[in-house]
Amino acid sequence: MASLKVPTDVPLPEEDAEQLHKAFAGWGTNEELIISILAHRTSAQRSLIRSAYAAAYNEDLLKALDKELSSDFERVVMLWTLDPAERDAFLAKESTKMFTKNNWVLVEIACTRSPLDLFKVKQAYQARYKKSLEEDVAQHTSGDLRRLLLPLVSTFRYEGDEVNMRLARSEAKLLHEKVSEKAFSDDDFIRILTTRSKAQLGATLNHYNNEYGNAINKHLKEDSDDEYLKLLRAAITCLTYPEKHFEKVLRLAINKMGTDEWALTRVATTRTEVDMERIKEEYQRRNSIPLHHAVAKDTSGDYEDMLVSLLGHGDV
């Protein structure tokens, strides 16, 4: 599922750190060398490289990268080099700030990460920002958005595969009643969505589809401009079919009206080690063009090379 390509014989972290230090030395920066190393190491390997770099040169690798790189290339390399929990904590923080507010990112983090990974994100958030993620989400949202987002980021879902079919049938019926009443922010509606395991929720929504003739998201599209309903649909898609959600994010990011580099960078750095191969398949199916070709057409230079490498098409 991951698109990351790692060489068969990976150098020692100390050797990678030395090569990166050489990439920063002298006039100009050797971006190609940086890509050849960082774009082809796992998160565990990148963490060891950061430790080795700090030990050898008494400087955080991230600070060195920040000094040497710029623009979209700097952003993708910096985000990629972070530990996954640190990265998500940073993305979540940016999503609650006034000028970079983005509730979609909060939904992605809450709904596509495993329960343990989400817990680690909240730990990283507290360590870095000296407050809880829940605190910031509550402070920067209100009304129905808060009613949905706060329990989404607060929950620790059961991760097992067990499914109670009787419960699935009864909760599918309950969800249909609430949809029919347009009670989209009803307590029970939100409770089911934000607390049930992904397996249980999947069974419930499958029963909903079979029993009532349409997927629940079709029934939530009546008011397509309502931000709460958009987030509700996104949460359901992220919980049940994440590659479909990320395909849509990428499709909207790569379009004739201009490129959304922030969205492109976010998806590449957060999904490369998770399910990027599935996202690529979904993108090809939906758009009849390989994702790496679409990315290459819409980006350029070192930024393009880094993205294409993360998508599994760069030289190892």
N, C-alpha and C positions, 0 to 999 in steps of 0.2 A: 504493500500500500504506500510505503514511503518512496519518494523519488530520489532521495539522496544517494549519490554514488560515491563510495569510499574506496580508495585504492586497496589492493590486496595486502601490500606491505606498507603499513602506516608508519612514518618516522616517529621517533620518540617525541614527546611534547617539548622537551628541551631543544631538539633540533628544529621543530616547527617554530618555536619562539625565536630562535636565532635567525631563521630565514625571514621571519616577519620583521625583526629588528633591522636586518639588512635592507628590506623593502622600504623602510622609512629613512635610511641613511642617504647622505649626499644631497645633490640637487634633484628635486623631483621625487616622486613616489612611484614604486613599482607596483601598480595596481594589479597587473596580471599575476604577479607572484602572490599577492594577498588573496586573490580569488582562487588560485590553484590550491591554496592551503585551506582557508576557512570554509569555502563552499563545498569542501569534500571531507569534512570531519563531523562526527556526531556531536550531540550536545555534551556528552560526557568527555569526549576528546577535546572539544573547544574549552571546556572548563579546566582541564589539565593544562592546556596551552596557556590560558590566562594565569594560572598559578605559577607555571614555569617562567613566564615572561616577567611577572612581578618579582619573583625570586632572583632572576638574573639581572634585571635592569632597574629594579626598585621603582617601577612605574606600572600603573594599571594599563593593561593592553587597550582597554576602552578609551582611556585618555589619550593614548598614543594615536589610536585610529581617529579620534575626534580632531586631533591637531593636524593630521595628514590628509584627511579626506574631506569632501564637501558634497552638498546637494543630495540628490536622490541616492547616489552611490553610497555616500556616508550613512544615510538612514538605513538602507538595507543591510549593510555590513554590520553596523552597530546593533541593530535589532537582532540579527541572526547570531551574533556573538554572545548575546545575553543568554543566561540560563532561561529555559522556557517559563518558569514561574516568575522570574524577574521581568521577563519580556511582557508577559500578560499583566503583571502588576503595573508596569509602565503604561501599557495600552489602556488599561482600565482607568488609571489616573488621568491620562489625556482625555478620556471620554467623559469625565465628569467636570472638566474645566469649562469655563464660560465660552471661550473662543474656539475650543476644539471639541465641544460637546458632541457625543455620538452614542446614542443609546443602542444602536445596532451592534457596536463592538461589545458592549456589556452583555447583550443577549448571546453573542457568539461565545464569549468566554464562559458564561454561566451554563450554556446548553450543549456545547460541543466538547468540553473537557470532561475527563472522568471525575467522579466525586473526589478522589484523592488529589488529582491535579488541581482542581478548583480550591481545595483546602490549602494546598501549597501556595497557590497564587495569593490567597488571603493572608497567609503567613508572610510572604514576601512583601505584600502591600503594607502590612503593619510595620515590618522591619524598616522599610525604606521611608514611609511617609508618617510614621508615628500616629496613625489613626487607622480605623478599620475601613475596609471597602464598603461595608454596609452603612457606616456613618456618612461617607461621602455620597453614596447613592441616594440615601434618604434626604440629605441636605440639598442635593441638586436636582431632585425630581419632585413631582407633586401629583395629586389626583390619581387617576387610573394608571398612569405610567409608574408611579411609585408602588401602587398596589401590586403590579406585576413584577417589576424589576427587583424590588427588595427581597421578596421570598426566593426569586430565582438565584440571586447571588448568595443567599443565606443557607440554602438547603444542602444537605449531604445525602444524596439519593442512595438507595440500595442499588448495588451494581450487579446482583445475580440475575440468572436467566429465568428464574421461576415466575410463572404467570398464573394468576387466579382468573379462570375464564368466567366464572360467575360474576366476579367483581368487574371484569372487563365489560360484560354485557350491561350490567346495571349502571356503570359509569358512562358508557356510551349513550345510554338512554337519557341519563341526567344531562350530559353535554348537549344532546340534541334538543332537549327541552329548553335549556338556557339559550342556545342559538336561536331557536324559534321565537323566544321571548325577547331576543336581542339583548339579553342580560350578559353581555360579554365580560363584564368585570365582576360578575357574581362571585361570592366567596368560594363556593364549591367549584366553579369553573377554574378559578386560579389555584385552588388547593390541589386539584387533580393534576393540573399542568406542572405545578412547581414542586410536587412532593413524590409522585409515583416514579418507580424505576423506569428506565427507558424501555425495558422489555414489557413491563406491565402497560405502560402508556401506548406502546406500539400495538399491543393486542387490543386495547380499548379503541384506538383509532381505526384499526382494521375492521373491527366489528361495526363501528360507526359507518364506515364506507360501505360495507356489505349490507347493512340493515337499512340505511337511509339513502342509498343510491349515489352518493358523492362523498369525496374526501371532505373533512371538516373545513379545510382551508378554502374550498370552493364556496362554502356557506358563509365564510368570513370575508368574502370579497365584495360584498354589496356596497360598502362605503370604502372604496379603494384609497381615498385620500386621507382617511382618519389615521393619525400616527399610531394611536394605541392599537388599532386593528392590524396595521402593518407590522408592528412589533410582535403582536400575538401570533400572526402567521409565521413570522421569521423564527420565533421561538419554537413553534411546532415543527417547522422544517428542520431546524438545527438539531432538535431532539430525535427526530425520526429518519432524516435523510440529509445529513450534513453536506454531502458532496453536491447536492442540488442547490443548497443555499450558497455555497462558495462558488459554484459555477456562475450563479446569477451575479454575485458580487464582482467576479472577474469580467463577465460580459458587460456589465455596466461601467466597469473601470476602463475597459478597452473599447472605445467607440469613436465614431467619426467626429463627435463634438469635442474631443480632447481626452487625454488620458488622466485618470485619477491615480496618480502614482502612490498616494498614501494607502489606498485600498489594495492596490496591486502588491505593494511591499508587505502589507500586513498579512495577506493571504499566503504569499510565498514563504515568509519567514515562520509563520505559525503552523503551516500544514505540510511542509516539505518532509518532515520526519514522522508524519501521522498518516495522512490519506491522500496525498497529492496525486498518486496514480489513479485513484478513483475519480478525483476531481477532473483530471485530464481526460479520462474516458467520458465523463459526463459532458465536458466542454466540447469534445469532438462530436459527440452524438447530437448535441444541441445546436452547434454552430458550423459543422462540416469543415472545420479547420483545426489542425493540431494546436494546442494551447501555446506551445513554444514558438510556433510560427506567428501566431497572433501577437505574442509579447514582443518578438523580434521586430515585427512591422511597426509597433507603436512606441518602442523605446530605442535607445542608442548608447553607444560607448560602453564604458565600464559597468554602468547600471544594467544595460541589456545583458552583458556577459555574465554578471552575477546572477541575475534572475534566471537566465537560460540554464546556467549550471545547477541552480537549486531545483529546477524542473527536471533535472536528470539528463541534460543534453550537452553539457560542457565536457571538455577533456579531463579525464581523471589522471 
